[in-house]
């Protein structure tokens, strides 16, 4: 959405070069989201953290690398978007797409990935088969009886 909005604001036509910029954006944004989720899953499995604590820790650990990746790509796209000279009309849609798309998509990613992660965690707990939940409570009840 950010890429298309940037193209509309600058009155630049959507071209094949702009489409290449959108594909580049998809790769960067997906990589950042996958890294955040991977860190959260690792914290849940290896450290036994709750989903809330795991995604919070993942957000803290991955914020700086995500910001650095975004800023590097954004600053690399600025000369393409603002530059002039021979062939600038070919490069400009790529730069506008990269800059506009990164600004909006990274903001959305940093806010929506943790929320979506927690939503799917709660959904998975709710959809877990009842027998498995009942077996877990029986084991807990037996452990409580043994400790008495």
Phi, psi and omega in degrees: 000320180296323179293315180293322177295318178296321177295321178294317182296319181274000181054045177257138180288147174283118183231183178297323179294320177294323177296322176298321177296321179293320177297320177298318178298317180301318179296316182293313183293318178296320179300316180294318180294318180296319179296320179295315180292322179298316178296320180294315179297321179296318179293323178294315186283315187272325183257355178068028182279158174287165181298320180297313180293322182293315181288328176296315178295320179297320178296320179293317182287327186264353184299310182296313177298324178295316179296321179294318178298316180296314181294323179296315179291320181294314179291332175288332179276342181300314178298328178292319183285324186259345186290157177240197177098191183292127178083008182296326180293339176277321183277334186300316179300325178295313180295317179297318179297315181296310184295308181295320181292320181293322182299309183284317186293324180289323175298314179295320181297316182295335180263325187273329182297312178298321180295316179295320178300313180293323178298312181292329176295315178294322178296318179295322178293324180288326183271357179301136181305141184298326181298319181294319178296319180293321178297321179296322179287327177295318178297319178295319178296319179294321179295323179292321179293321180293321182288339178285000000 
